[in-house]
Amino acid sequence: MDQLLYVLAIMGCSDDAQACRQVRLESARYTSQVACQEAMEGALRRATDVDYPVVQASCQRQSQQMVSREQQHPMTGS
C-alpha cells in the first residue's frame, strides 16, 4: 500500500469563489492533512502574485508513487 502524502494547491477563483482552477502546487509535501492545513495560511500569504479576485488553498492527497514521478520535494509534518 502506498503512503499518502498531502500537497497544497493554490487555487485562483472567480468573485463568488464558485469557479476555481489550480494555479500551482506548493513544493512541500506533508505526511498528514493536519500539517498541510497548518501550512495553508503561509501559502496564501505567498500567493500575492496570483491574478484572481479570490485565492484559496486546498490540501490534496497524493500517493507516494505519484510524488515519486514528480520532482522530489521535502516532506514536512507528522
N, CA, C and O atoms as a DFTB+ gen file, in Angstrom:
312 C
 N C O
     1  1       0.846      -1.182       0.000
     2  2       0.000       0.000       0.000
     3  2       0.890       1.243       0.000
     4  3       1.830       1.343       0.789
     5  1       0.588       2.181      -0.883
     6  2       1.358       3.418      -0.965
     7  2       1.055       4.322       0.224
     8  3      -0.076       4.396       0.704
     9  1       2.112       5.013       0.689
    10  2       1.933       6.027       1.722
    11  2       1.250       7.240       1.091
    12  3       1.593       7.638      -0.022
    13  1       0.289       7.822       1.798
    14  2      -0.360       9.025       1.306
    15  2       0.387      10.246       1.796
    16  3       0.772      10.332       2.962
    17  1       0.585      11.184       0.897
    18  2       1.172      12.472       1.223
    19  2       0.182      13.548       0.818
    20  3      -0.739      13.294       0.043
    21  1       0.372      14.730       1.336
    22  2      -0.516      15.845       1.029
    23  2       0.285      16.981       0.414
    24  3       1.413      17.259       0.821
    25  1      -0.315      17.626      -0.566
    26  2       0.280      18.796      -1.195
    27  2      -0.714      19.946      -1.090
    28  3      -1.926      19.736      -1.037
    29  1      -0.182      21.162      -1.061
    30  2      -1.021      22.353      -1.004
    31  2      -1.184      22.915      -2.400
    32  3      -0.208      23.302      -3.042
    33  1      -2.403      22.959      -2.861
    34  2      -2.703      23.541      -4.169
    35  2      -3.201      24.965      -3.957
    36  3      -4.060      25.213      -3.111
    37  1      -2.658      25.888      -4.725
    38  2      -3.131      27.271      -4.720
    39  2      -4.135      27.394      -5.858
    40  3      -3.843      27.057      -7.005
    41  1      -5.322      27.881      -5.518
    42  2      -6.428      27.960      -6.463
    43  2      -6.788      29.422      -6.720
    44  3      -6.901      30.215      -5.785
    45  1      -6.967      29.769      -7.993
    46  2      -7.484      31.074      -8.371
    47  2      -8.963      30.927      -8.663
    48  3      -9.373      30.026      -9.394
    49  1      -9.774      31.828      -8.082
    50  2     -11.231      31.685      -8.176
    51  2     -11.902      32.971      -8.646
    52  3     -11.333      34.059      -8.568
    53  1     -13.124      32.812      -9.134
    54  2     -13.955      33.946      -9.533
    55  2     -14.399      34.707      -8.285
    56  3     -14.170      34.260      -7.161
    57  1     -15.036      35.856      -8.493
    58  2     -15.501      36.694      -7.377
    59  2     -16.363      35.935      -6.380
    60  3     -16.252      36.148      -5.173
    61  1     -17.214      35.060      -6.874
    62  2     -18.106      34.319      -5.982
    63  2     -17.476      33.013      -5.474
    64  3     -18.121      32.243      -4.763
    65  1     -16.213      32.773      -5.845
    66  2     -15.459      31.579      -5.421
    67  2     -16.107      30.276      -5.877
    68  3     -15.839      29.220      -5.304
    69  1     -16.954      30.337      -6.899
    70  2     -17.603      29.137      -7.408
    71  2     -16.799      28.473      -8.518
    72  3     -16.781      27.247      -8.629
    73  1     -16.140      29.274      -9.332
    74  2     -15.324      28.737     -10.426
    75  2     -13.850      28.927     -10.065
    76  3     -13.335      30.045     -10.069
    77  1     -13.186      27.819      -9.754
    78  2     -11.782      27.874      -9.345
    79  2     -10.945      26.975     -10.250
    80  3     -11.436      25.993     -10.806
    81  1      -9.665      27.337     -10.382
    82  2      -8.743      26.456     -11.091
    83  2      -7.421      26.455     -10.362
    84  3      -7.020      27.457      -9.771
    85  1      -6.750      25.326     -10.408
    86  2      -5.451      25.200      -9.748
    87  2      -4.429      26.049     -10.492
    88  3      -4.260      25.918     -11.704
    89  1      -3.755      26.916      -9.753
    90  2      -2.741      27.786     -10.328
    91  2      -1.362      27.159     -10.161
    92  3      -0.533      27.207     -11.071
    93  1      -1.125      26.573      -8.995
    94  2       0.162      25.911      -8.745
    95  2       0.082      25.030      -7.510
    96  3      -0.866      25.100      -6.728
    97  1       1.110      24.195      -7.356
    98  2       1.277      23.381      -6.158
    99  2       2.460      23.919      -5.382
   100  3       3.491      24.250      -5.966
   101  1       2.320      24.010      -4.073
   102  2       3.455      24.360      -3.222
   103  2       4.461      23.214      -3.283
   104  3       4.085      22.072      -3.549
   105  1       5.721      23.506      -3.040
   106  2       6.761      22.491      -3.202
   107  2       6.817      21.476      -2.061
   108  3       7.238      20.340      -2.278
   109  1       6.407      21.855      -0.867
   110  2       6.493      20.944       0.284
   111  2       5.461      19.829       0.170
   112  3       4.384      20.021      -0.395
   113  1       5.798      18.672       0.706
   114  2       4.881      17.540       0.812
   115  2       4.686      17.271       2.296
   116  3       5.641      17.350       3.069
   117  1       3.476      16.958       2.699
   118  2       3.140      16.783       4.109
   119  2       2.691      15.357       4.364
   120  3       2.035      14.737       3.527
   121  1       3.052      14.848       5.529
   122  2       2.712      13.469       5.857
   123  2       1.361      13.354       6.559
   124  3       0.893      12.247       6.825
   125  1       0.733      14.491       6.860
   126  2      -0.613      14.456       7.436
   127  2      -1.427      15.629       6.907
   128  3      -0.881      16.662       6.519
   129  1      -2.732      15.448       6.899
   130  2      -3.618      16.518       6.456
   131  2      -3.552      17.692       7.423
   132  3      -3.647      18.845       7.001
   133  1      -3.392      17.417       8.705
   134  2      -3.309      18.479       9.705
   135  2      -2.099      19.370       9.438
   136  3      -2.210      20.595       9.479
   137  1      -0.942      18.762       9.164
   138  2       0.263      19.544       8.873
   139  2       0.065      20.381       7.610
   140  3       0.507      21.528       7.549
   141  1      -0.580      19.824       6.629
   142  2      -0.863      20.551       5.394
   143  2      -1.768      21.750       5.677
   144  3      -1.501      22.857       5.208
   145  1      -2.819      21.533       6.431
   146  2      -3.752      22.611       6.745
   147  2      -3.087      23.711       7.567
   148  3      -3.409      24.888       7.410
   149  1      -2.159      23.327       8.443
   150  2      -1.448      24.325       9.239
   151  2      -0.561      25.217       8.369
   152  3      -0.271      26.352       8.749
   153  1      -0.133      24.728       7.226
   154  2       0.726      25.496       6.326
   155  2      -0.069      26.384       5.366
   156  3       0.521      27.186       4.642
   157  1      -1.378      26.254       5.351
   158  2      -2.213      26.998       4.394
   159  2      -2.062      28.510       4.502
   160  3      -1.919      29.191       3.487
   161  1      -2.092      29.034       5.703
   162  2      -2.040      30.490       5.878
   163  2      -0.772      31.073       5.249
   164  3      -0.831      32.074       4.535
   165  1       0.366      30.448       5.516
   166  2       1.620      30.914       4.933
   167  2       1.626      30.811       3.416
   168  3       2.139      31.695       2.730
   169  1       1.057      29.738       2.899
   170  2       0.993      29.563       1.444
   171  2       0.127      30.638       0.805
   172  3       0.460      31.156      -0.261
   173  1      -0.963      30.967       1.444
   174  2      -1.833      32.015       0.911
   175  2      -1.147      33.377       0.964
   176  3      -1.326      34.197       0.063
   177  1      -0.368      33.623       2.005
   178  2       0.377      34.890       2.079
   179  2       1.406      34.997       0.961
   180  3       1.671      36.094       0.468
   181  1       1.984      33.875       0.557
   182  2       2.977      33.881      -0.526
   183  2       2.334      33.972      -1.911
   184  3       3.033      34.195      -2.899
   185  1       1.043      33.806      -1.992
   186  2       0.350      33.753      -3.285
   187  2      -0.118      35.126      -3.756
   188  3      -1.140      35.229      -4.435
   189  1       0.605      36.168      -3.408
   190  2       0.199      37.524      -3.788
   191  2       0.299      37.770      -5.287
   192  3      -0.271      38.737      -5.792
   193  1       1.012      36.913      -6.001
   194  2       1.167      37.086      -7.447
   195  2       0.022      36.457      -8.253
   196  3      -0.028      36.615      -9.472
   197  1      -0.879      35.762      -7.599
   198  2      -1.985      35.094      -8.292
   199  2      -3.018      36.151      -8.695
   200  3      -3.566      36.853      -7.845
   201  1      -3.271      36.252      -9.985
   202  2      -4.119      37.308     -10.534
   203  2      -5.570      36.837     -10.690
   204  3      -6.077      36.689     -11.802
   205  1      -6.218      36.607      -9.551
   206  2      -7.637      36.214      -9.497
   207  2      -8.289      37.026      -8.395
   208  3      -7.613      37.444      -7.455
   209  1      -9.585      37.257      -8.492
   210  2     -10.275      38.011      -7.436
   211  2     -10.222      37.311      -6.071
   212  3     -10.122      37.966      -5.034
   213  1     -10.290      35.996      -6.084
   214  2     -10.255      35.214      -4.847
   215  2      -9.178      34.145      -4.990
   216  3      -9.091      33.467      -6.013
   217  1      -8.351      34.004      -3.941
   218  2      -7.305      32.978      -3.927
   219  2      -7.571      32.063      -2.745
   220  3      -7.753      32.524      -1.618
   221  1      -7.592      30.763      -3.007
   222  2      -7.826      29.768      -1.970
   223  2      -6.705      28.740      -1.993
   224  3      -5.943      28.650      -2.955
   225  1      -6.619      27.969      -0.919
   226  2      -5.671      26.864      -0.860
   227  2      -6.436      25.595      -0.519
   228  3      -7.456      25.631       0.171
   229  1      -5.931      24.482      -1.008
   230  2      -6.587      23.198      -0.783
   231  2      -5.530      22.123      -0.578
   232  3      -4.570      22.044      -1.344
   233  1      -5.697      21.299       0.445
   234  2      -4.804      20.158       0.649
   235  2      -5.313      19.006      -0.206
   236  3      -6.490      18.650      -0.153
   237  1      -4.424      18.437      -0.982
   238  2      -4.793      17.332      -1.864
   239  2      -3.928      16.117      -1.549
   240  3      -2.723      16.234      -1.322
   241  1      -4.563      14.955      -1.540
   242  2      -3.832      13.704      -1.278
   243  2      -3.133      13.229      -2.536
   244  3      -3.669      13.324      -3.641
   245  1      -1.931      12.718      -2.348
   246  2      -1.202      12.063      -3.432
   247  2      -0.549      10.821      -2.852
   248  3      -0.127      10.806      -1.695
   249  1      -0.471       9.792      -3.663
   250  2       0.232       8.597      -3.216
   251  2       1.730       8.815      -3.381
   252  3       2.151       9.675      -4.154
   253  1       2.520       8.056      -2.672
   254  2       3.975       8.138      -2.786
   255  2       4.398       7.905      -4.229
   256  3       5.338       8.538      -4.710
   257  1       3.716       7.006      -4.920
   258  2       4.035       6.707      -6.314
   259  2       3.834       7.945      -7.196
   260  3       4.657       8.221      -8.068
   261  1       2.760       8.683      -6.978
   262  2       2.516       9.906      -7.747
   263  2       3.610      10.932      -7.471
   264  3       4.091      11.599      -8.387
   265  1       3.997      11.052      -6.212
   266  2       5.017      12.023      -5.834
   267  2       6.362      11.646      -6.428
   268  3       7.103      12.522      -6.875
   269  1       6.694      10.353      -6.443
   270  2       8.000       9.936      -6.947
   271  2       8.138      10.193      -8.442
   272  3       9.258      10.271      -8.948
   273  1       7.032      10.326      -9.154
   274  2       7.083      10.668     -10.572
   275  2       7.377      12.142     -10.789
   276  3       7.839      12.540     -11.858
   277  1       7.109      12.947      -9.774
   278  2       7.375      14.378      -9.852
   279  2       8.785      14.647      -9.332
   280  3       9.474      13.746      -8.855
   281  1       9.187      15.889      -9.436
   282  2      10.467      16.304      -8.867
   283  2      10.401      16.097      -7.360
   284  3       9.364      16.354      -6.748
   285  1      11.486      15.640      -6.754
   286  2      11.499      15.385      -5.320
   287  2      11.394      16.685      -4.544
   288  3      12.038      17.677      -4.885
   289  1      10.569      16.675      -3.489
   290  2      10.341      17.834      -2.642
   291  2      10.472      17.388      -1.191
   292  3      10.268      16.212      -0.888
   293  1      10.812      18.312      -0.285
   294  2      10.925      17.942       1.132
   295  2       9.564      17.571       1.712
   296  3       8.544      18.159       1.351
   297  1       9.558      16.592       2.612
   298  2       8.340      16.216       3.315
   299  2       8.382      16.869       4.685
   300  3       9.431      16.892       5.330
   301  1       7.252      17.401       5.138
   302  2       7.173      18.025       6.444
   303  2       5.929      17.545       7.153
   304  3       5.017      16.992       6.539
   305  1       5.904      17.765       8.465
   306  2       4.737      17.393       9.261
   307  2       4.844      15.979       9.758
   308  3       5.737      15.222       9.377
   309  1       3.898      15.638      10.631
   310  2       3.904      14.280      11.191
   311  2       2.576      13.606      11.018
   312  3       2.407      12.459      11.432
